[in-house]
Amino acid sequence: MQVWIEAALNGPWTRARQPRMPLAVDEIVADGIACARAGAAIIHVHAYDPATGRQIDDPDTYAAIIEGIRGVEDVIVYPTIPFVQSADAFRPGAVEMRFAAIESLGRRGLLEWAVVDPGSINLATFDEAARAEPGSVYLNPGEHVLRGLTLAAQHGFVPSYAVYEPGFLRLGAALARAVPGCPPPLYRFMFSDRFTFGFPPAAYALDAYLELLERTTAGSPWMVAGLGVDVRPLVPHAVARGGHVRVGLEDAPFGTEIGNPALVEEMVQLVEAAGGRPATAAEIRRACPAPGPVRA
């Protein structure tokens, strides 16, 4: 059983929540190379301005990261999209601006995968809720989802769906079918111990997602992941059911004291103990094909 291992190197947290996450381009590239050598075939990144410690969505920065890692190791490297949480999401030009970096990278032929999240959620921790604090809102209006899927069809990259709630799966499958030429998405089931969205990392929850996946888009590739979560208890269940796994400081409990390469090494051990074998990037490309950029 080939198991895809993805390493999510940093996420949106800044070092206030994940002190060991890489920020500068050279740090991210070095971390990505180390994770690839540890057994990850997929690397997911957020770009940062190291001077401010804040996330940026600059295509040139992403290009430097992607080319820096892929120039050394043959892995799939893909970026995020900007986090939107206000009425700005609905203003004229917002959808084009949000996907500007993705479109630029697609035109350069640098994307194999990209984030397209098919739904919106309230994003609050249990601690925030206990203090009667509202948390934030992660907005992905339908127009934004369709923009991402249209770019996937145009530039031939796989949409990586973060499925925070079951409705994300249903809407994502329906919209992907409606966009001509869109490559089949990857469905990444998002679990959490710390946040209030979706399900906790439990076998019954994975079974629920898999039943819905089978009834909605049978045979689609899927992965266990999350935010503020320890997915290790799910690994044997995921491997036994033909799924894949994500690990890294974007997903891990806040304040995790070991770095991304060590997290990948541990995940490789868990996968192998469950009877799986870490897949190579070439094997993933064959199993989850995308046509590449559409040329006029």
Secondary structure by P-SEA (a helix, b strand, c coil): cbbbbbbbccccccccccccccccaaaaaaaaaaaaaacccbbbbbbbccccccccccaaaaaaaaaaaaacccccccccccccccccccccaaaaaaaaaaaaaaaaccccbbbbbccccccccaaaaaaccccccccccaaaaaaaaaaaaacbbbbbcccccaaaaaaaaaaaaacccccbbbbbbbbbccccccccccaaaaaaaaaaaaacccbbbbbbcccccccccaaaaaaaaccccccccccccccccccaaaaaaaaaaaaaaaccccccaaaaaaaccccccccc
